Amino acid sequence: MKKRDWRFAISILLLIFLPITAILEFIQAQLELRKFVPHRYFAYITINLAAIHVLLNWKRFLHYFSGSKKTNEKEFLLTLLLFLS
């Protein structure tokens, strides 16, 4: 697999695992389950996927903070809006 394929796969997995982890956390909180194993394992997987995602996209991340400030501000605001939506 190419690096681009890995980035795509990790991003899709994050899109799948983040809501599942949040839903399991909600279930755990509502039912007051102290040792709810599925939430714990999904959280570990999600944290590892997020770390891999950052490592694979490190150059893009650094690009936001280097170069012209006007471009960086526009890109940062666009990314922030996409993240919040």
C-alpha positions as a Markdown table, in Angstrom:
| # | Residue | x | y | z |
|---|---|---|---|---|
| 1 | Met | 0.0 | 0.0 | 0.0 |
| 2 | Lys | 1.1 | 3.5 | -0.7 |
| 3 | Lys | 1.4 | 6.1 | 2.0 |
| 4 | Arg | -1.7 | 7.9 | 0.6 |
| 5 | Asp | -3.7 | 4.7 | 0.9 |
| 6 | Trp | -2.6 | 4.3 | 4.6 |
| 7 | Arg | -3.6 | 7.9 | 5.3 |
| 8 | Phe | -7.0 | 7.3 | 3.8 |
| 9 | Ala | -7.5 | 4.0 | 5.6 |
| 10 | Ile | -6.6 | 5.5 | 9.0 |
| 11 | Ser | -8.8 | 8.5 | 8.4 |
| 12 | Ile | -11.8 | 6.2 | 7.6 |
| 13 | Leu | -11.1 | 4.0 | 10.6 |
| 14 | Leu | -11.0 | 7.1 | 12.8 |
| 15 | Leu | -14.4 | 8.2 | 11.4 |
| 16 | Ile | -15.8 | 4.8 | 12.4 |
| 17 | Phe | -14.1 | 4.4 | 15.8 |
| 18 | Leu | -14.7 | 7.9 | 17.2 |
| 19 | Pro | -18.5 | 7.8 | 17.2 |
| 20 | Ile | -18.5 | 4.2 | 18.5 |
| 21 | Thr | -16.3 | 5.2 | 21.4 |
| 22 | Ala | -18.5 | 8.2 | 22.2 |
| 23 | Ile | -21.6 | 6.1 | 22.1 |
| 24 | Leu | -20.1 | 3.5 | 24.3 |
| 25 | Glu | -19.0 | 6.2 | 26.7 |
| 26 | Phe | -22.5 | 7.5 | 26.8 |
| 27 | Ile | -23.9 | 4.0 | 27.5 |
| 28 | Gln | -21.3 | 3.5 | 30.2 |
| 29 | Ala | -22.2 | 6.9 | 31.9 |
| 30 | Gln | -25.9 | 6.3 | 31.7 |
| 31 | Leu | -25.8 | 2.8 | 33.1 |
| 32 | Glu | -23.1 | 3.7 | 35.6 |
| 33 | Leu | -20.9 | 0.8 | 34.5 |
| 34 | Arg | -17.6 | 1.0 | 36.2 |
| 35 | Lys | -15.8 | -1.7 | 34.3 |
| 36 | Phe | -17.2 | -1.5 | 30.8 |
| 37 | Val | -14.6 | -3.3 | 28.7 |
| 38 | Pro | -15.8 | -2.5 | 25.2 |
| 39 | His | -15.5 | 1.3 | 25.8 |
| 40 | Arg | -12.0 | 0.9 | 27.2 |
| 41 | Tyr | -10.7 | -1.1 | 24.2 |
| 42 | Phe | -12.4 | 1.1 | 21.6 |
| 43 | Ala | -10.8 | 4.1 | 23.4 |
| 44 | Tyr | -7.3 | 2.5 | 23.2 |
| 45 | Ile | -7.8 | 1.7 | 19.5 |
| 46 | Thr | -9.0 | 5.3 | 18.8 |
| 47 | Ile | -6.1 | 6.8 | 20.6 |
| 48 | Asn | -3.6 | 4.7 | 18.7 |
| 49 | Leu | -5.4 | 5.5 | 15.4 |
| 50 | Ala | -5.2 | 9.2 | 16.2 |
| 51 | Ala | -1.5 | 8.9 | 16.9 |
| 52 | Ile | -0.8 | 7.1 | 13.7 |
| 53 | His | -2.9 | 9.7 | 11.8 |
| 54 | Val | -0.8 | 12.5 | 13.2 |
| 55 | Leu | 2.4 | 10.7 | 12.3 |
| 56 | Leu | 1.3 | 10.0 | 8.8 |
| 57 | Asn | 0.2 | 13.6 | 8.3 |
| 58 | Trp | 3.0 | 15.3 | 10.2 |
| 59 | Lys | 4.4 | 17.2 | 7.1 |
| 60 | Arg | 0.9 | 18.5 | 6.4 |
| 61 | Phe | 0.5 | 19.5 | 10.0 |
| 62 | Leu | 3.8 | 21.4 | 10.0 |
| 63 | His | 2.8 | 23.1 | 6.7 |
| 64 | Tyr | 0.0 | 24.9 | 8.6 |
| 65 | Phe | 2.6 | 26.5 | 10.9 |
| 66 | Ser | 5.2 | 27.4 | 8.2 |
| 67 | Gly | 5.1 | 29.6 | 5.2 |
| 68 | Ser | 2.9 | 32.7 | 4.8 |
| 69 | Lys | 0.6 | 33.5 | 7.7 |
| 70 | Lys | -2.3 | 34.5 | 5.5 |
| 71 | Thr | -2.5 | 31.2 | 3.8 |
| 72 | Asn | -2.0 | 29.4 | 7.1 |
| 73 | Glu | -4.9 | 31.3 | 8.7 |
| 74 | Lys | -7.2 | 30.5 | 5.9 |
| 75 | Glu | -6.3 | 26.8 | 5.9 |
| 76 | Phe | -6.5 | 26.7 | 9.7 |
| 77 | Leu | -9.9 | 28.3 | 9.7 |
| 78 | Leu | -11.2 | 26.0 | 7.0 |
| 79 | Thr | -9.9 | 23.0 | 8.9 |
| 80 | Leu | -11.4 | 24.2 | 12.1 |
| 81 | Leu | -14.8 | 24.7 | 10.4 |
| 82 | Leu | -14.7 | 21.2 | 8.9 |
| 83 | Phe | -13.7 | 19.8 | 12.2 |
| 84 | Leu | -16.5 | 21.5 | 14.1 |
| 85 | Ser | -19.2 | 20.6 | 11.6 |
